[in-house]
Amino acid sequence: MKTELIIRSNSSDIDFALLRDGKLIELNNETSDNKFSVGDIFLAKIGKVLTGLNAAFVNVGYPKDGFLHYHDLGAQVNSLNTFIKKVSTGKYKEFTFKNFRKEEDINKDGSINDVLKTGRNLLVQIVKEPISTKGPRLSSELSIAGRFLVLVPFSNRVSVSQKIEDPKEKERLKRLAKSIKPKGFGVILRTVAEGKKVAELDKDLQNS
């Protein structure tokens, strides 16, 4: 007998499904009033740049600014900045990365002053929710999680969860992911993707 617990969440709801041998046994839904949850993505404004900490405070609309360290910018933050600027000024009218030319990766040991400027906009994702005395911890290395896979903008890498040990299954999943992934996105196959067909993976990708 195989029992599975499936959890799917978005910014306002969390669904819990209990399956036994593939059949639904129980389904629960919880609604969250927290508008600043882990995984949420915001178009934020860069506040004070802290040279000594190699970090910046960023306004995401919470009473206290979020904290963004240089090491959480992501290698492709320059591509992200360029994309936002071109879309917001109308120079780039597509909302995909199909014809977008990526910038060079930033130096992993560089300075935040070379990348971020006060007052500019930046897409950020919450990696740690705010508490009473502190704003949220942020990252601009974005990821969009689905049930079976995770999409990573400005990447072409396809990887599989290390918990999937069968080499043949890993290669099969990589091959399927490469056949369906949109241009300009990397894909991480989650453990629950094991044994899934391409149609199931593609449906999850479209819903991500």
FENCORSUL-V358891 format. One record per residue. RES is the residue in one small letter. PHI is phi in radians with two decimals (none if undefined). PSI is psi in whole degrees, -180 to 180 (* if undefined). Layout:
BEGIN
((RES/PHI/PSI) (RES/PHI/PSI))
END
This chain:
BEGIN
((m/none/129) (k/-1.93/124) (t/-1.98/133) (e/-2.23/140) (l/-1.96/119) (i/-1.95/129) (i/-2.11/127) (r/-2.28/133) (s/-2.38/154) (n/-2.33/-165) (s/-1.21/-19) (s/-2.14/-19) (d/-2.35/152) (i/-2.26/125) (d/-1.85/132) (f/-2.04/124) (a/-2.16/131) (l/-1.88/121) (l/-2.02/143) (r/-2.24/117) (d/0.94/39) (g/1.45/-3) (k/-1.83/138) (l/-1.22/123) (i/-1.79/-39) (e/-2.64/142) (l/-2.36/127) (n/-2.27/150) (n/-2.28/134) (e/-2.17/135) (t/-1.78/132) (s/-1.86/137) (d/-1.60/-1) (n/-1.34/117) (k/-1.54/1) (f/-2.29/73) (s/-1.76/156) (v/-0.99/131) (g/1.72/-19) (d/-1.16/142) (i/-2.00/134) (f/-2.28/146) (l/-1.52/105) (a/-1.91/170) (k/-2.03/131) (i/-1.27/128) (g/-1.70/-126) (k/-1.31/130) (v/-1.61/124) (l/-1.78/94) (t/-1.03/-43) (g/-1.10/-33) (l/-1.65/-6) (n/0.94/49) (a/-2.61/179) (a/-2.58/150) (f/-1.54/139) (v/-2.30/133) (n/-1.55/114) (v/-1.93/8) (g/1.74/-2) (y/-1.48/152) (p/-0.92/-34) (k/-1.95/138) (d/-1.08/149) (g/-1.38/164) (f/-1.98/127) (l/-2.23/113) (h/-1.56/154) (y/-0.95/-41) (h/-1.21/-11) (d/-1.77/7) (l/-1.24/-35) (g/1.55/145) (a/-1.06/-29) (q/-1.78/27) (v/-1.11/-30) (n/-1.14/-37) (s/-1.12/-42) (l/-1.08/-45) (n/-1.08/-44) (t/-1.12/-42) (f/-1.07/-48) (i/-1.07/-44) (k/-1.10/-45) (k/-1.20/-39) (v/-1.20/-44) (s/-1.20/-26) (t/-1.69/0) (g/1.43/6) (k/-1.35/-19) (y/-2.29/112) (k/-1.72/0) (e/-1.66/147) (f/-1.88/25) (t/-2.13/172) (f/-1.79/15) (k/-0.97/-46) (n/-2.00/20) (f/-1.54/132) (r/-1.62/119) (k/-1.28/150) (e/-1.51/169) (e/-1.22/152) (d/-1.11/149) (i/-1.36/159) (n/-1.19/127) (k/-1.12/-20) (d/-1.99/27) (g/-1.44/-171) (s/-1.89/139) (i/-1.13/-25) (n/-1.14/-23) (d/-1.44/-10) (v/-2.06/-44) (l/-1.94/144) (k/-2.25/136) (t/-0.96/135) (g/1.65/-15) (r/-1.44/158) (n/-1.56/152) (l/-2.69/137) (l/-1.38/129) (v/-2.34/158) (q/-2.19/139) (i/-1.34/126) (v/-1.93/-17) (k/-2.56/125) (e/-1.18/154) (p/-1.20/152) (i/-2.10/-180) (s/-0.99/-35) (t/-1.82/-7) (k/-2.35/148) (g/-1.36/-179) (p/-1.23/152) (r/-1.50/134) (l/-2.12/160) (s/-2.49/147) (s/-1.89/12) (e/-1.60/89) (l/-1.35/150) (s/-2.57/145) (i/-2.09/108) (a/-1.59/132) (g/-1.96/-168) (r/-1.29/-43) (f/-1.79/-23) (l/-2.56/164) (v/-2.16/128) (l/-1.61/136) (v/-2.16/109) (p/-1.09/151) (f/1.06/35) (s/-2.46/154) (n/-2.08/5) (r/-1.35/138) (v/-2.07/122) (s/-2.34/162) (v/-2.17/143) (s/-0.89/136) (q/-1.16/-16) (k/-1.29/-16) (i/-1.53/110) (e/-1.66/-24) (d/-1.20/116) (p/-1.02/-38) (k/-1.16/-40) (e/-1.18/-38) (k/-1.07/-46) (e/-1.14/-38) (r/-1.10/-46) (l/-1.14/-40) (k/-1.07/-44) (r/-1.10/-44) (l/-1.15/-42) (a/-1.10/-41) (k/-1.12/-29) (s/-1.35/-19) (i/-2.06/-15) (k/-1.23/141) (p/-1.24/152) (k/-1.12/138) (g/1.55/3) (f/-2.11/140) (g/-1.62/166) (v/-2.36/136) (i/-2.00/120) (l/-1.46/125) (r/-1.42/167) (t/-1.00/-38) (v/-1.26/-4) (a/-1.35/-13) (e/-0.98/127) (g/1.44/-3) (k/-1.38/150) (k/-1.50/164) (v/-1.07/-35) (a/-1.12/-38) (e/-1.20/-41) (l/-1.16/-42) (d/-1.15/-40) (k/-1.09/-42) (d/-1.14/-39) (l/-1.09/-44) (q/-1.16/-28) (n/-1.58/-6) (s/-1.24/*))
END
